[in-house]
């Protein structure tokens, strides 16, 4: 092969590979931006990081008892219950279907709401009321990134948190181990970087290998496309809100 003709052919192949790579990246980013705009993610998470028992027997420890309002509490607990907006958008009062409040049930009679706080504290919290074993959160703004913390005094042997919500276009889920989730590796981001790097290597390999078999070339392109489909599917399942049966 004449070296004088090999260089232009290699250069043309490289330009074609770069153009193909640019098209792939443009399509991926364009599709991602379209999905992100068409599916504004609204997500509420709830959990109970602490349930502090005030007495270690069912009735008392010697002469020690816990009373509230003249009533002796047989199984007093102080609960730390939290509700956070983990989504990209605010949850407004219009997202509460028919004005139905969110109901956080702790599985034990609530004696008193000791405190309700917001993080950041510059944000207001929706109205909260007690309904037997649950607190109800009236329709109101829950801003993105806002965490609402409830400190509750209850009287029950085994408090357990559940949630009932009828919200429009809002995913509600229990956050079982928030500390572990916060430190979880961003595997989707790593996988995306690996995918792009693999695509670049395959395309450059194709461009600089003049004798590359056509079947191998088609196989390399098929691998890149397949990885893109897998990553897109995993991303959509992870980030797009899924309608839950208990959300109406």
N, C-alpha and C positions, 0 to 999 in steps of 0.2 A: 504494500500500500504506500502511496506517495505521501510523505509527511506534510507536503504543502496542502494537500486536499484533506488530510485527516484533521488538522486543526480547525478549519472552518466547520467541518461536519460535527466535531465535538462541541464547538462553540454554539452551533445551532441547536444541538441536542440539549445543551445546558440551558439555553434560553427557553426552549420548549418545556423543560422540566420545571424551571422557575415559574413560568407562566401557569403551568398546571398547579403547582403548589400555591401560587397566589389565588387561583380560582377556588381551590379547596378551602383555603383559609377564609376567603371572602364569603363563600357559601356557608361555612360553619358559623362564622361570627354573625352574618346576617340572619341566619335561622335562629341563633341563640338570642339575638336582640329582639326579633319578632316574637318569639315565645315569651320572653321576659316582659315585653310591653303588653301582650295580649293576655297574660296570666299574672296579674299583680298578686304576689304571694301574700296572703294574710293568714297568720297562724298564731293561735294562742296555745300556750303550754301551761300546765298546772302541776304542782307537786307539793309534797309535805316533807321538807327536810328534817323536821324535828317534831317529836311527840314526847314531851317531858312529863313523866309521871311524878306527881307531888307526894304520894304516899306509896310505900312498898308493901302494904297489906290492903285487904279489901275494905277494912273499916277504919283502923287507926293504928298508930304506933304509941302504945302507952296511953297517955292522956292527950296526944296530939291528934287533932282533927282539923279538917279544912271546911270552913263554912262560907257561904256567900248568900247574903240577903236572908239570914236566919235559917238557911237550909244547909244541912250537913251533906257534903259530897263524898260518896262512897268510893268512886274511882276518878279522882280529879286528875286531869291532864291539862297542860298548856301546849297548844298546837301552834306550829309555825306553818302557815299555808301561803303559797305564793301562786300568782297568776302573772304571766309575762307575755307580751306581744313580741314574738320572735320573727315576725314577718317583715316585709319591705314596706308595707303600707299601714296607715292607721286603721283601726277598727272603730267605726263611727256608730252612733246610735241607730242609723238606718240599716245597719247590718244585723240588728236584732229582729228576727222574724216575728211580725205582729207584736213587737214590743215585749217579747218573752225574755225574762231575765236569765242570765247564766246562773246555774245552781251548782254550788260546790258542797257536796254532802260528805261529812266527816264520820258518819256512822255512830255518832254518840250525841246525846242531847247537849246543845250549846247553852251554857249558863250565861256567858257574856262575851261580847267582842271587846277585848282589852285594848286593841290598837289597830288602826289601819294606816299604813304609810305607803308612800310612792317613791320610787327611784326612777328618774331624778325627782327630787322633792318639789320642783317647780311646776310639776304637772298635777292637775286635779284628779281625784279618783271618783268613779261613779258611785251613786248611792248604794249602800249595802244594808241589808236587813237580815234578821234571824228568822228562820222557819224550821223550828224543831231541831233536827240534826244537820241542817244545812244553812249556809249563808247564800242569799240571793243578791246578784249584782245587776242593778237596773241598767237599762240602755244608756249608754254614755260613751264618750271618747276614751279609748285605750290607745294611746299613741304608740307608734313603732318604737321598740326598745324599752318601753315602760314596764316596770315590774311593780305589781301591787302586792303588798305583804299584809297578811291578816294574822294577828295574834289572838287566839281564841282560848277561853277557859271552857272545858267540857267536862262532863261527868259520864264516863263510860269506860269499860275495861279494855277495849281494843279498837281505838279509833282507826278508821281506814278511809282514805280520800277517794271519792268518785266525782264525776262531773256529768251534768246534763245541760246541753246547750242546743238552741235552735238558731243558728247563725247562717247568714247568707254569704256564700263564697268565702268562708273562713274555716280553716282546718283547726280542730281542737284535739289535742293529744296529751297524754300523760308523759311527763318528763321524769323518767325513773331515776336517772343518775346524772344530774346536770354537771357535776364536777368532772366526770369521766368524759362527757360529751364535749366539754369545753377544751379538753386536752387531746381530743382525738385527732389523729393525723388527717390532714386535708387530702384524702386519697383521691378524690375526683380531680383535684387540681394537679396532683402528681401524675395521674393517669393521662390527663390531657397533655401535659408537657411531654410525657413519654411518647404519646401518639404523634404529636407534631414532630418530635425529634426523629422518630422512626420513619415518618413520611419523608422528611428531608433526606435522610440517609438512603432510603430506597430510590428516591428520584435522582439523587446525585450519582448513586451507583449505576442507575440505568443510563444516565447522561454520559458518564465517563467510560463505560464499558462498551466498546464498539461492537464486540462480538456477542453481546448478550442475546441469548435465545429468546424468541418471541413468546414462547410458553412461559418462561420464567418471568419475563416482563409483565405479562398479563396476570400471573400469580401474585407478583409484588403489588400491583395496583389493586387486585381483589382483596389482599390482606389489609391494605390501607383503608379501603372503603368499608370492609367488614368491621374493623376496629372503630371507625367513625360511627357506624350504626350502633354498635354495642355501647359506646360512650354516650351517644345521644339518648339512647333508651334509658341507661342508668341515670343520666342527669335528669330526664323528664320525670322518672319515677321518684327521684329524691327531692326535686324542687317544685314540681307543679302540684297544686293542692288537689287532694282526692276527697270526693264527697263521701262522708261517713253516713251510715244508715241512721244514726241517732241525731243527725243535724237537720232532719226534716226534708 
